[in-house]
C-alpha cells in the first residue's frame, strides 16, 4: 500500500484566459506552495511521498519546488497531468467561453478535436501509476482523475482550492480516494 497526493497548483500571478498562458506564482501562491510542502513534510514517514511529479506549466512546477527541494527529489515533468488540451483551432479569446461551457457539462459532450473522456482516463492512469508520489496538477486534471475514478460523467465534481491536497491510496494497482482536497469558490465556473 502506498499513497498518492494530487495537489492543485498554488495561486498564479495571472488568471486563466489572460495574456500570459504560463504564469508563475504570485506572492500568495509562493506562500501556499510553502504551506503545501510543510503539510506533506508533516505526514508520517510511511505516508510521506518520496517522488515529485509536476505538470509542465510553471505554476505547477513552482508549487512543487519547495517540497522537492525539502526532500532532495528531482522534479519529474509529466504532460499527462497537465492542463486540459483545448481545440487546436481555438483562438485565445474563445478559450474562456469554451472552458466555461465544457466545465458545466459532461465529458462526453465537450466539443473539440480530442476524445476528452479518453483524456480524463489517461490522467487517472498517470496518477495511479505513481506510488508514493506528490503530483502537482490543475483544477480540471484533478477533476478528470476524480470523475474517471468514480466513473462520473460530469466534468466538475470538486472545486479544489489553490494548493489543496487530495489523498489517494494505491494498493495492488487499485487507486482509492481517501480524502478530497479543500474546496473554494472559483472563477473557473
C-alpha positions, -999 to 999 in steps of 0.1 A, spaced: 0 0 0 12 35 -8 -2 70 -10 -6 94 -40 -12 131 -33 -28 151 -60 -21 188 -54 -36 217 -73 -11 244 -81 -9 275 -59 -23 309 -69 -8 321 -102 3 356 -109 -22 358 -138 -57 343 -142 -67 317 -168 -77 333 -201 -52 361 -196 -24 373 -218 2 350 -201 -8 314 -208 20 301 -185 22 324 -154 43 316 -124 31 321 -88 23 354 -71 33 361 -35 2 345 -21 9 314 -43 45 312 -31 33 311 5 7 285 -5 34 263 -21 55 265 11 24 256 32 17 226 9 53 214 13 50 218 51 18 197 51 35 170 31 66 171 53 44 167 84 30 134 72 42 102 90 73 88 73 55 58 58 29 81 41 53 109 30 57 110 -8 93 103 -20 87 113 -56 75 147 -70 57 149 -104 45 182 -120 26 194 -149 49 211 -174 33 245 -166 52 270 -144 25 274 -118 27 237 -110 65 234 -111 68 264 -88 42 249 -64 61 216 -64 96 231 -60 96 237 -22 86 201 -14 110 187 -40 139 208 -26 130 198 10 132 161 3 161 163 -22 140 149 -50 143 155 -87 112 172 -101 97 149 -128 76 166 -155 46 147 -169 24 163 -196 -3 137 -188 -11 156 -156 -11 189 -174 -39 213 -183 -68 202 -204 -60 204 -241 -81 230 -260 -90 225 -296 -62 235 -319 -82 260 -340 -95 278 -309 -84 314 -306 -71 328 -273 -103 349 -269 -125 319 -275 -107 297 -249 -125 311 -218 -161 306 -232 -151 271 -244 -138 262 -210 -169 276 -192 -191 256 -215 -170 224 -211 -169 227 -173 -206 230 -170 -213 197 -188 -204 161 -193 -170 148 -205 -187 131 -235 -202 165 -246 -170 186 -247 -166 199 -282 -131 197 -298 -107 176 -317 -99 152 -288 -118 124 -270 -120 141 -236 -134 110 -219 -103 92 -230 -81 121 -219 -95 120 -184 -88 83 -182 -52 90 -192 -49 115 -164 -62 88 -139 -37 63 -153 -9 88 -149 -19 94 -113 -24 57 -105 10 48 -118 28 70 -93 31 53 -59 45 73 -30 43 105 -51 31 141 -48 16 151 -82 12 188 -88 -16 195 -113 -46 216 -123 -82 222 -115 -95 202 -145 -69 175 -144 -78 168 -107 -114 166 -117 -105 143 -146 -89 119 -122 -117 120 -96 -145 116 -121 -127 88 -140 -121 70 -108 -157 73 -97 -170 68 -133 -189 100 -130 -199 117 -163 -198 153 -153 -167 174 -158 -166 191 -124 -171 172 -91 -146 192 -70 -136 229 -68 -101 225 -54 -86 255 -37 -51 266 -47 -26 242 -32 -53 219 -19 -43 182 -15 -64 152 -24 -52 119 -10 -54 85 -26 -43 51 -15 -27 28 -41 -30 -9 -33 -21 -36 -58 -26 -12 -87 -61 -1 -74 -65 36 -66 -89 46 -39 -98 82 -29 -91 87 8 -97 125 12 -108 152 -12 -88 184 -12 -101 216 3 -126 234 -19 -130 271 -25 -151 294 -48 -136 296 -82 -137 320 -112 -135 289 -135 -173 284 -133 
